[in-house]
Amino acid sequence: MADIAKKITKLDEKIGKLKERIKSDTAECEKLSEQKALLIYQSLCKQYSCEGQALANMIAREHEQATMPVADEEEMLSQTSFFEKKNPYSD
């Protein structure tokens, strides 16, 4: 019975150390993630030559433009056609 109690105590110690390490590693991970986000922000500021709200507005405009539906190719081709019919040779 004493042997089992010692094993349980050792396991409890290991579990405690692991929980402390997880807490420490989580804090370090959050710190590194913040540093990464700051570097990405700085990169965007440099790339677009603006920062703060101006950068946010510019990214929002680009996103809106990227999500705008594009007219299908057939419709675009008929807009530049010199013929009234889609296929002038179909008579």
C-alpha positions in Angstrom: 0.0 0.0 0.0 2.8 2.4 0.8 4.3 1.7 -2.6 1.1 2.8 -4.3 0.9 6.0 -2.2 4.5 6.9 -3.2 3.6 6.4 -6.9 0.5 8.5 -6.6 2.5 11.3 -4.9 5.1 11.2 -7.7 2.4 11.4 -10.3 0.7 14.3 -8.5 4.1 16.1 -8.5 4.6 15.4 -12.3 1.0 16.6 -13.0 1.6 19.8 -11.0 4.9 20.5 -12.9 3.2 19.9 -16.2 0.4 22.3 -15.3 2.9 24.9 -14.4 4.8 24.4 -17.6 1.5 24.5 -19.6 0.7 27.8 -17.9 4.1 29.2 -18.7 4.1 28.0 -22.3 0.7 29.4 -22.9 1.8 32.8 -21.6 4.9 32.6 -23.9 2.8 31.6 -26.8 0.4 34.5 -26.3 3.4 36.9 -26.1 4.9 35.5 -29.3 1.5 35.7 -31.1 1.3 39.4 -30.1 4.8 40.0 -31.5 3.9 38.2 -34.7 0.7 40.3 -35.1 2.7 43.5 -34.6 5.2 42.5 -37.3 2.4 41.7 -39.7 0.8 45.1 -39.0 4.1 46.8 -39.5 4.6 44.9 -42.8 1.2 46.0 -44.0 1.9 49.6 -43.0 5.1 49.6 -45.0 3.5 47.8 -48.0 0.5 50.2 -48.2 2.3 53.4 -46.9 -0.4 54.0 -44.3 -1.3 53.0 -40.7 -4.0 53.0 -38.2 -7.6 53.7 -39.3 -6.4 54.6 -42.9 -4.9 51.1 -43.2 -8.1 49.5 -41.9 -10.2 51.5 -44.3 -8.0 50.7 -47.3 -8.1 46.9 -46.5 -11.9 47.1 -46.1 -12.1 48.8 -49.6 -9.9 46.1 -51.1 -12.0 43.4 -49.5 -15.2 44.9 -50.9 -13.7 45.1 -54.4 -12.5 41.6 -54.2 -15.9 40.2 -53.2 -17.9 42.2 -55.9 -19.4 39.8 -58.4 -17.8 39.8 -61.7 -20.0 39.8 -64.8 -19.7 36.5 -66.6 -17.5 36.3 -69.6 -20.2 35.8 -72.2 -22.0 39.0 -71.0 -18.7 40.9 -71.2 -18.0 39.7 -74.7 -21.4 40.7 -76.0 -20.8 44.2 -74.6 -17.8 44.7 -76.9 -19.5 43.1 -79.9 -20.3 45.0 -83.1 -23.2 42.7 -83.8 -26.6 42.8 -82.3 -26.9 39.0 -82.2 -24.7 36.9 -80.0 -23.7 34.8 -83.0 -23.9 36.9 -86.3 -23.5 33.7 -88.4 -26.5 31.9 -87.0 -29.1 32.8 -89.6 
